Amino acid sequence: MQLTVLGGCGAWPTAVQACSGYLVEYDGFRLLIDPGYATFPRLLQHSTVDAVDAVLVTHGHPDHCADLNPLLRARGLSDDPPPALPVYAPHGAVDAVLALDKPSMLAKAYHLHGFNPGDRFAIGPFTTDTWLLPHFVPNAGIRLTTPEAVLAYTGDTGPSSDIPRLAQGVDLFLSEATYIHRVPNADAPYLLTARLAGQYAHQAGAARLMLTHLWPGTDPAIAEEVAAEAFERPIGVSAPGLVTHLREEGRTFDSAIR
């Protein structure tokens, strides 16, 4: 299983970093997870639009799903449209994005599969387990399992005892870490810190930890340093173009860049 980071900036994109977006590949199948703001141009650096086999969205905030619209436009309005793209999302999560165009315009470009966080289902070669994790809107933590590797991703979440279960023994734990030391009181139930991400990765026995969804302007080196106080195994921070193979045990993220 291979993970390519398209972006990992929280809230809004910057000049150098798109919002959340990850391309996961296994056995020739390409799954796009959370096509947030500005991830579509990054996707085109790694894949053609018709090579994406499915999309999985964790929740309905635009920094996790806004660029579903240009992806569907590029597929549905092409001279030779590919088959309808399977889109998996919590019920109602992508309604606002799909409503950006009149329904008939892109109706044949996608096939929407709504789910409830907590459901288990297959996406191509991936067994997909989901957890309802606390956020401002319904958010699905996801665990992708193949015969060769396991990936867990929090989406956006606040503290939860379910997070170590989501990430139990995974090869890579992709965890939101919006803040470094402390979440402001108003957001405390719904977002994590780098410190908590490290603690959860340690509790879960994950092989590696990748921090993502850092607030714009956050120093990634400091976030990594704080997470390492609790988690002694390899830690990386999501950055555009970072490619990692999940079974490269014991390797740093820098050595996994292609």
Salt bridges, closest charged atoms under 4 A:
GLU25 OE1 - ARG30 NE 3.17
ASP34 OD2 - HIS64 ND1 2.73
ASP63 OD2 - HIS64 NE2 3.87
ASP63 OD2 - HIS213 NE2 3.20
ASP101 OD1 - ARG73 NH2 2.58
ASP129 OD1 - ARG120 NE 2.56
ASP156 OD2 - HIS59 NE2 3.40
ASP156 OD2 - HIS64 NE2 2.91
ASP156 OD2 - HIS135 NE2 3.66
ASP156 OD2 - HIS213 NE2 3.03
ASP162 OD1 - ARG165 NH2 2.52
ASP171 OD1 - ARG247 NE 2.67
GLU229 OE1 - ARG195 NH1 2.72
GLU248 OE2 - ARG251 NH1 3.24
GLU248 OE2 - ARG258 NH2 2.74
